[in-house]
């Protein structure tokens, strides 16, 4: 495989939006990838091959274990090594934690695809620093409050992103339960939840509960407000009250839901009447913070603009060498992916590394031209 073709294949497999489309989760985006490839035969071949790999590897079995994935990667590496020893030309593929030489295109792509699946599947990270307290149902929990910033970024144990509004707080366990992910919110926040249908995500906001599998949405739950509001930006969210007679069933049954919300819909819980109402909005802007306005769609966008968009959206600082990376650009649709995933895809495309420290992200990369 030529270096240019290899780079195109890797770029596609690095893109969460492409993976979602290849898995037939976004059929309405056919035109986007058709336009991306255009009349470029190399791009068309890369799209076709990458889509085949995603379907055969990523969608083959959602319950693949890490051990099985490791075995498959090692198997691909052994096959590649055997081909290399046989005297074929070398092709170098760099993918985050490992590098290997191989001549067979399908072996290279197979190993890369399984590595992509592992990143897509596993998003567990150490949560941001905060005060550790005890709460019901968990021996240890982390509470993070935003008392002095306009909005503050919080990373949850599963990689999900939370942007806390000022005078708001969130409590979550150091490690989520295997059956469900549960957090407690006071105040206002925007969520980007890591997709995992096998482990539903619950937000408890005063009297209201929001249940999601992977999506982006805002919650406004001030203790003294007359209403609790939930607005959906992407995906689906079901809401119900803690006192609902079916609350336990909603929590334990993956098929059962409360009041279902889709993009640009809002749920309003009227406290004085204990009534839950659904309404349609022109846009899902509830807290009027930058991340609600940002679509995260980039087309040959200079990384300086990409990093600037991330800084404004999440209220973080990104440190990098502007002179070194000034010629780099990104083409990707990252929409409702949590910040951790956005950083993974961007840095993989750029062959760069990143480090998160509190509210600062340091990125180190090489010149692109």
Secondary structure, DSSP 8 states (H G I E B T S, - for coil): --HHHHHHHHHHHH-HHHHHHHTTS-GGGHHHHHHHHTT-HHHHHHHHHHHHHIIIIITT-TT--HHHHHHHHHHHHHHHHHHHHTT---EEEEETTEEEEES-HHHHHHHHHHHHHHHHH---------EEEEETTEEEEEEEEESSSSEEEEE-TTS-EEEEETTEEEEEESS--SSEEEEEEEEEEEEE----TTSEEEEEETTEEEEESS-EEEEEE-TT-SEEEEEEEESEEEEEETT-TTHHHHHH-TT--SEEEETTEEEEEETTTTEEEEEE-SS--SS--HHHH---EEEEEEHHHHHHHHHHHHT-EEE--HHHHTT-EEEEE-TT--HHHHHHHHHHHHT-EEEEETTEEEEE-----
